[in-house]
Amino acid sequence: MKEHKVKKSFTLDALIEDMLKDLQGRLIITTKESWGLATVINLMNAIGLVMTGKLGKDDIQRVKSILESQKQLDSKTMSENVEKISKNFTK
């Protein structure tokens, strides 16, 4: 059976959105690369999982290798890898 992807959207609180956009701007300035807002949100989700102990050492290594192997980390790549890692939580 073919897997269908569903595009999901959500509304951010204005304060949270401003903070994420500020972080996005700082990442762009610091790395001199393009950072989409979706990528920043996915990155913050991954950081939240690390901080709460939901990501183990193997998962952290996987994230590190993904980041190191990508010259430019786009939203699609980050989303796909977050999906792969999150499947471990549903087992």
Residue, then its C-alpha position, 0 to 999 in steps of 0.5 A: m500500500k502506498e504511503h500518503k503524506v499529509k501536510k499539517s499546519f499549526t499556529l504559533d503563539a506570537l511570542i514563540e514565533d518572534m523568538l523562533k524568528d530571532l533564532q532563525g536570524r541569528l543562525i543565518i548571521t552566524t552560519k552565513e547559510s539559509w535557515g527556513l523557519a520549519t528547519v528551525i522549528n524541527l531543530m528546536n523539537a530535536i533539542g527538546l527531545v534531547m533535553t528531556g532525555k527522550l533521545g538516546k546516545d544512538d539518536i544523538q549520534r544519528v542527528k550529529s552525523i546527519l548535520e555533519s553530512q549535510k552542506q545545507l540542511d533543508s527543511k525536507t531533510m530535517s523533517e525526514n530525519v525527525e520522522k525516522i527518529s520519532k518512529n523509535f518512540t512509537k515502538 
